[in-house]
Structure formats: structure tokens, C-alpha cells
Amino acid sequence: MTSEATSKLNTLFAELFGGHPAIYRAPGRVNLIGEHTDYSDGFVMPAALALNTYVAVRPRAGRLLRVYSETFGEMRDLDLDLIRPGKSGHWSDYVRGVAAVLESSGYKLRGADLAIMSEVPLGSGLSSSAALEVSTALALLSSSQIGVDLTTVAKLCQQAEHLYPETQCGIMDQFISCHGRAGHALMLDCRSLDLQMLPIPSEVRLMVCNTMVRHEHASSGYNARHRECEDGLRALAQVLPGIRALRDVNIDELEQNRDCLAPLIYKRVRHVVTENDRVKHAGSALETGDTTEFGRLMGESHRSLRDDYEVSIPELDLMVELASGQEGVYGARMTGGGFGGCTVNLVDAVHAEEVQQRVERDYKRKTGIDPTILICEASDGAGLVSAI
């Protein structure tokens, strides 16, 4: 967080509540490969970004949380003794959910004043929700003088998103927000939570292209894909009794038993099974610095998300097409849940700015929309910015 941004958040907090707060941050993320695999116990490869959600916090007497969002320009009061599960559709569901899950897990919270400021664009597929959940959890726990390890924080924040915003997400977003490391992607086994830090070659950059399009049915579409995977698992478990999740199915087993799946469910399962293989091969490519192979796998991933999982949209496909034809671009794919949001591109650092300018120009010419395109490097995970 820049000193200017720290000053801005301190000033905002003083205007709202008076006094000086502690400030915590948690980053958004970009997923390099491994999309819609985490809720099937699969493999993913995200990197944390230097785009953060910040929560300024100071304890107060009693059991009331007073929470202000700069993004929405709104204050919301939450009584820790009266929080009930369920979705309201309000931004405060994320804060409400984190506080309630911490309480139900035995962590007795104090009342607090909180001010929230975020750099992570909403609806972009860069996990603004996990950044908000993790930064809120760290702020509330610290304000109540409770220590919790970061992996537990990630699990609790995932549970909060299930019960309150009611998005049936996997663990990836919260985990990378907690455990990101500068200059590295993280290959995560979403069942065991075993992780491998993989250095991103210094000669490449991550280019994140925001289409500026967000379809309203994104959340329902995400949950629908989750249900379809569960339907596939139930059908395959009748003929493959040892499986616990789709990550336990290989492509040969899927093809041998495809007749037991409806055509749509088969396509969904095929994406998950092949995507898990792509992540493992991509990890090997990154270990050896084979950016060409990594980029090829990114392209395969996008086609699978477009054709088998059907979570891409024309603007995402266009953004991938525009970047893929540029010199210095190793690979491009949609990233995040889909139905809008961003693409991620692996780009030679020497060509990154030229690619950025050309894609911005061509995307606007074809759509009339001004995209936001960021040249990024992987950053560290969540933590304290400044103490009281």
C-alpha cells in the first residue's frame, strides 16, 4: 500500500470514527491455469496480485460492528449477537459471513469500527470477494487479540462465502490471498492443501485484461456448474466406486464410462478431468522455464472453458484472440469464474507494453468498450500494513 493510500484510509477512518486504526490487507489473485477444478478437489495454479482490499480497524466496546465501504459509500451496522446465515445480496454479506463463522468456530469477537477500501475491481474474476473476506478476518481477529494460522483463516473464509453470499466456491481464492509469494505461482492440491511454490521466470510478465463486462447471471452460473459436477460424480461413482471427487477420474476412465453421463454432464466432467492434467503439466513446464509449453496449455484451457464448460463469453474470447496473435505472448486464457471479467496472458517483458497498447486499441475498436489492462507481477499474501 502506498503512503498516499495509507494516508487516505487513515483520513477516511478518522472522519468516520475518529482516532487511528490498524490496517490489514489481502490481495486479489489471477489464476494462471486450473479453472473450476478446486471444488472438485482438483489442482490450481494461482498467483497473488498487487491489488489489495484494505480494512482499517479499531476495537470498540460492546458487540457491534460498524462497517463502512468506500466502494459503495455506505455504512452498515452488524450486531454480533444477531447474525443469521443466508444471502441478502448486500455487500455486507461478506463481512457478516466472516464475523459469524469466526464466532461459530469459537473465536469470541469484540465490537469494532471498520473502514474498507479496495483496489480489486468487482466482478472482474480477480477474487475481490476473497480479498474482502481475508482482510476482514485478519482485522477482526487482531482487533479481538486472537491468533489464527493463515490456512485456518482461508478455510473459515471459504465457509463464510458458502453460507452467506451462498457461492459454492472452492478453497483456491482464499488460500492464495493468504499464502501468495512475490515472484511465484502456487500449485495447490485442493484436497490435501499441499502446495508447491513455482518461480515465474523473471523475463515474463502477467498481463491481466479486464473486458469490463460482467453478466448478471455469473453467480447462478457458477453454482450451476458446481451442481453439474456433483451430478457427474454421482453417476460415475456407480461405476467407479473408489472415487471421492472428479479429481479421482482420469480421461481413460471417463471415456470408458461416458454412456452413463448425459451429454452436457459429460462435457462438464471432461473439462475438469483434462484441466487437472493441464495444471500438472503446466507445473512441470514452469519448473523448467518452458514458457512456450505453458502458453500452449493456457490455450487448451481456454478452449475447454469455452466449449466444454461454457463459461466464456464473446468478449473474453475476443480478448484471448487479440492477445494470442501478438509477438511476445506465450499464452492467453480467461481467468476466474467466467461469464465476464478478465483474461490472463503470459507475455515477454520486452514486448509487454506494446502488447498492452495494441490489445487496448483493438478491443475498443471492435467492442466500443475501454478495457483495463494491467501488466503485473506476483505479489505476497495477506498481512498487516500498519499497527494502531
C-alpha positions in Angstrom: 0.0 0.0 0.0 1.4 3.4 -1.0 1.9 6.0 1.7 -0.7 8.1 -0.2 -3.3 5.3 0.0 -2.4 4.7 3.7 -2.9 8.4 4.4 -6.3 8.3 2.5 -7.6 5.4 4.5 -6.4 6.8 7.8 -8.1 10.1 6.9 -11.3 8.3 6.0 -11.3 6.4 9.2 -10.7 9.5 11.3 -13.6 11.2 9.6 -16.0 8.3 10.2 -15.0 7.2 13.6 -12.2 9.4 15.0 -8.8 8.1 16.1 -6.2 6.0 14.4 -6.8 2.4 13.2 -4.7 -0.7 12.4 -4.8 -1.5 8.7 -4.8 -5.0 7.2 -4.7 -6.0 3.5 -5.4 -9.1 1.4 -4.7 -9.4 -2.3 -6.8 -10.4 -5.2 -5.5 -13.1 -7.4 -5.2 -14.3 -11.0 -5.4 -17.9 -11.8 -2.8 -18.9 -14.4 -4.4 -22.3 -15.1 -6.7 -24.7 -13.3 -10.2 -23.2 -13.6 -13.3 -24.7 -12.0 -11.3 -27.6 -10.6 -11.0 -26.5 -7.0 -14.5 -27.5 -5.9 -13.8 -31.0 -7.3 -10.7 -31.4 -5.1 -8.5 -30.7 -8.1 -5.4 -28.7 -8.9 -5.0 -25.0 -9.5 -2.2 -22.5 -10.1 -3.0 -19.0 -8.9 -0.7 -16.0 -8.1 -1.5 -13.2 -5.8 -1.6 -9.7 -7.3 -0.5 -6.3 -6.0 -4.2 -5.3 -6.0 -5.5 -5.4 -2.4 -8.5 -4.9 -0.3 -7.6 -2.9 2.9 -9.5 -3.0 6.2 -8.8 -0.3 8.8 -10.0 -1.4 12.2 -10.2 -0.3 15.8 -11.9 -2.1 18.7 -15.0 -0.6 20.3 -17.0 -1.5 23.4 -19.8 -4.0 23.1 -20.7 -6.4 20.3 -21.5 -4.0 17.4 -19.5 -3.9 14.2 -19.8 -0.6 12.4 -18.6 -1.2 8.8 -18.1 1.4 6.1 -17.4 0.5 2.4 -15.7 3.2 0.4 -16.6 1.4 -2.8 -20.3 1.6 -2.0 -20.2 4.8 0.1 -22.3 3.1 2.7 -22.2 2.3 6.4 -23.7 -0.9 7.8 -24.1 -1.9 11.5 -23.9 -5.6 12.3 -24.7 -6.9 15.8 -22.5 -10.0 16.5 -25.3 -11.5 18.6 -28.0 -11.3 15.9 -26.2 -12.5 12.7 -28.0 -15.4 10.9 -26.9 -17.4 7.8 -28.3 -16.6 4.4 -27.9 -14.3 1.5 -29.2 -10.7 1.4 -27.4 -9.7 -1.8 -25.8 -6.8 0.0 -22.0 -6.2 0.0 -22.0 -6.6 3.8 -22.9 -10.4 3.4 -19.1 -11.0 3.1 -18.3 -9.1 6.3 -21.3 -10.5 8.1 -20.4 -14.0 7.0 -16.8 -13.8 8.1 -17.8 -12.5 11.5 -20.4 -15.1 12.0 -18.2 -18.0 11.0 -15.4 -16.8 13.3 -17.9 -16.6 16.2 -19.4 -20.1 15.4 -15.9 -21.5 15.3 -15.3 -20.4 18.9 -13.5 -17.2 18.3 -15.2 -14.6 20.5 -15.0 -11.3 18.8 -15.1 -7.8 20.2 -17.1 -5.0 18.6 -15.1 -2.9 16.1 -15.2 0.0 13.7 -14.1 -0.9 10.2 -13.4 1.1 7.0 -12.9 -0.9 3.8 -11.1 0.3 0.7 -10.3 -1.9 -2.3 -8.2 -1.8 -5.4 -9.6 -5.2 -6.7 -12.2 -4.4 -9.4 -15.6 -6.0 -8.6 -16.9 -8.7 -10.9 -13.5 -9.0 -12.7 -12.7 -12.6 -11.9 -9.8 -11.4 -9.7 -11.4 -12.5 -6.5 -12.5 -9.3 -4.8 -14.7 -11.4 -2.5 -11.8 -13.5 -1.1 -9.7 -10.3 -0.7 -12.5 -8.8 1.3 -13.1 -11.9 3.4 -9.5 -12.5 4.3 -8.7 -8.8 5.1 -11.8 -8.6 7.2 -11.0 -11.9 9.1 -7.4 -10.7 9.9 -8.8 -7.3 11.1 -11.5 -8.8 13.3 -9.2 -11.4 14.8 -6.4 -9.0 15.5 -8.8 -6.4 17.0 -10.0 -9.1 19.3 -6.4 -10.2 20.1 -7.0 -13.7 18.7 -4.2 -15.5 16.7 -5.2 -17.9 14.0 -3.0 -19.5 11.3 -3.5 -18.4 7.7 -4.6 -21.8 6.4 -7.4 -21.9 9.0 -8.3 -18.3 8.1 -8.6 -19.4 4.4 -10.9 -22.3 5.3 -13.1 -20.1 7.5 -13.5 -17.5 4.8 -14.4 -20.2 2.3 -17.1 -21.4 4.7 -18.4 -17.8 5.1 -18.8 -17.5 1.3 -20.8 -20.7 1.2 -23.2 -19.7 4.0 -23.7 -16.0 3.4 -23.2 -14.9 -0.2 -24.0 -18.5 -1.0 -21.4 -19.0 -3.6 -20.2 -22.6 -3.5 -16.5 -21.7 -4.2 -13.5 -24.0 -3.7 -10.6 -23.0 -1.5 -8.3 -21.5 -4.1 -9.2 -17.8 -3.8 -8.9 -17.6 0.0 -5.8 -19.8 0.1 -3.8 -17.7 -2.4 -4.9 -14.5 -0.8 -3.4 -15.8 2.5 -0.4 -17.6 1.1 0.8 -15.7 -2.0 4.5 -15.2 -2.5 6.1 -12.4 -4.6 7.5 -13.7 -7.9 5.8 -17.1 -7.6 2.7 -19.0 -8.7 1.3 -21.5 -6.2 0.4 -25.0 -7.4 -2.2 -26.2 -4.9 -3.8 -29.6 -4.4 -7.2 -28.5 -3.2 -7.8 -31.8 -1.4 -4.7 -32.1 0.7 -3.8 -28.4 0.6 -0.2 -29.4 -0.3 1.4 -26.6 -2.2 4.4 -26.0 -4.4 5.8 -22.6 -4.9 6.9 -22.2 -8.6 9.0 -19.2 -9.6 7.7 -17.3 -12.5 10.6 -16.6 -14.9 11.9 -13.1 -14.5 11.7 -12.4 -18.2 7.9 -12.7 -18.4 5.0 -10.6 -17.1 1.4 -11.4 -16.2 -0.9 -9.3 -18.3 -4.5 -9.1 -16.9 -7.1 -7.8 -19.3 -10.4 -6.7 -17.9 -13.2 -6.9 -20.5 -15.3 -4.6 -18.4 -18.2 -7.0 -19.0 -20.0 -8.7 -16.2 -23.1 -10.8 -16.8 -25.7 -10.7 -14.1 -26.1 -14.5 -14.0 -22.5 -15.1 -13.2 -23.1 -16.3 -9.6 -26.0 -18.6 -10.5 -24.0 -19.9 -13.5 -21.1 -20.7 -11.1 -23.3 -22.6 -8.7 -25.0 -24.4 -11.7 -21.6 -25.7 -12.9 -20.9 -26.9 -9.3 -24.2 -28.9 -9.3 -23.4 -30.4 -12.7 -20.1 -31.6 -11.5 -21.8 -33.2 -8.5 -24.3 -34.9 -10.8 -21.4 -36.3 -12.8 -19.6 -37.5 -9.7 -22.7 -39.3 -8.5 -23.2 -41.1 -11.9 -19.5 -42.1 -12.2 -19.4 -43.3 -8.6 -21.9 -46.0 -9.6 -19.3 -47.5 -12.0 -16.1 -46.2 -10.3 -16.9 -46.9 -6.6 -13.5 -45.7 -5.3 -13.8 -42.1 -6.4 -14.5 -39.3 -3.9 -14.3 -36.4 -6.3 -13.8 -35.7 -10.0 -10.1 -35.3 -9.4 -10.0 -39.1 -8.9 -11.2 -39.8 -12.5 -8.7 -40.0 -15.4 -9.5 -39.4 -19.0 -9.5 -43.1 -20.0 -12.0 -43.9 -17.2 -14.2 -41.0 -18.3 -14.2 -42.2 -21.9 -14.9 -45.8 -21.0 -17.9 -44.7 -18.9 -19.2 -41.7 -20.9 -22.5 -43.5 -21.7 -23.6 -43.2 -18.1 -23.5 -39.4 -18.3 -25.9 -37.1 -20.1 -24.1 -35.3 -22.9 -24.0 -31.9 -21.1 -22.7 -33.5 -17.9 -20.0 -35.4 -19.9 -18.7 -32.1 -21.2 -18.5 -30.6 -17.8 -16.7 -33.5 -16.4 -14.3 -33.7 -19.4 -13.3 -30.1 -18.7 -12.4 -30.9 -15.0 -10.6 -34.1 -15.8 -8.5 -32.6 -18.6 -7.9 -29.3 -16.7 -6.4 -31.2 -13.8 -3.9 -32.8 -16.2 -3.1 -29.5 -17.7 -2.3 -28.0 -14.3 0.2 -30.7 -13.5 1.9 -30.5 -16.9 2.0 -26.7 -16.6 3.7 -27.1 -13.2 6.4 -29.1 -14.9 6.8 -26.6 -17.6 7.1 -23.7 -15.2 9.7 -25.6 -13.2 11.9 -26.0 -16.3 11.2 -22.5 -17.6 9.4 -23.8 -20.7 7.1 -20.8 -21.2 6.1 -22.0 -24.7 4.6 -25.2 -23.4 3.0 -23.3 -20.5 1.4 -21.0 -23.0 0.1 -23.9 -25.2 -1.6 -25.4 -22.1 -3.2 -22.0 -21.4 -4.7 -22.0 -24.9 -6.1 -25.5 -24.4 -7.5 -24.5 -21.0 -9.4 -21.6 -22.6 -10.9 -23.7 -25.4 -12.1 -26.2 -22.8 -13.7 -23.5 -20.7 -15.3 -22.1 -23.8 -16.5 -25.3 -25.4 -16.9 -27.9 -22.6 -17.6 -25.8 -19.5 -19.3 -23.0 -21.4 -18.4 -20.2 -19.0 -16.7 -17.9 -21.5 -18.4 -15.1 -23.4 -17.7 -13.4 -26.7 -15.7 -10.5 -25.1 -13.4 -12.9 -23.3 -12.9 -14.9 -26.5 -12.1 -11.7 -28.4 -9.6 -10.6 -25.7 -7.9 -14.0 -25.9 -7.8 -13.9 -29.7 -6.4 -10.4 -29.8 -3.6 -11.2 -27.4 -2.8 -14.6 -28.9 -1.8 -13.1 -32.2 0.7 -10.7 -30.7 4.5 -11.1 -30.7 5.8 -11.9 -27.3 2.6 -13.5 -26.0 3.2 -17.1 -24.9 -0.3 -17.9 -23.8 -3.8 -16.4 -23.1 -6.9 -17.6 -21.4 -10.0 -16.5 -19.5 -9.4 -16.5 -15.7 -11.9 -16.7 -12.8 -15.4 -18.0 -12.7 -16.3 -16.7 -16.2 -19.4 -15.0 -17.7 -17.3 -11.9 -18.0 -14.3 -10.5 -16.2 -10.7 -10.9 -17.2 -8.2 -12.8 -19.2 -4.6 -13.6 -18.1 -1.7 -13.6 -20.5 1.9 -14.7 -20.2 3.9 -12.1 -22.0 7.6 -11.5 -22.7 8.6 -8.5 -20.6 10.3 -6.8 -23.6 7.0 -6.8 -25.5 4.5 -6.3 -22.7 3.8 -2.6 -23.1 3.4 -2.9 -26.9 1.0 -5.8 -26.5 -0.9 -3.9 -23.9 -1.4 -0.9 -26.2 -2.4 -3.0 -29.2 -4.9 -5.1 -27.4 -6.4 -2.0 -25.8 -6.8 -0.3 -29.2 -8.1 -3.4 -31.0 -10.6 -4.4 -28.2 -12.0 -0.9 -28.1 -12.3 -0.7 -31.9 -14.2 -4.0 -32.0 -16.5 -3.6 -29.0 -16.6 0.2 -28.2 -15.5 -0.6 -24.7 -12.4 0.8 -23.0 -10.7 -2.2 -21.3 -8.4 -2.0 -18.3 -5.2 -3.9 -19.0 -2.6 -4.3 -16.2 1.0 -5.6 -16.5 1.5 -7.4 -13.2 3.9 -9.4 -11.2 3.0 -12.0 -8.5 2.9 -10.5 -5.0 2.8 -11.5 -1.3 -0.2 -12.7 0.5 -2.3 -11.0 3.3 -0.9 -9.3 6.3 -0.6 -6.2 8.5 0.1 -2.8 6.8 0.2 -0.6 9.9 -0.5 -1.0 13.6 -2.5 1.3 15.8 
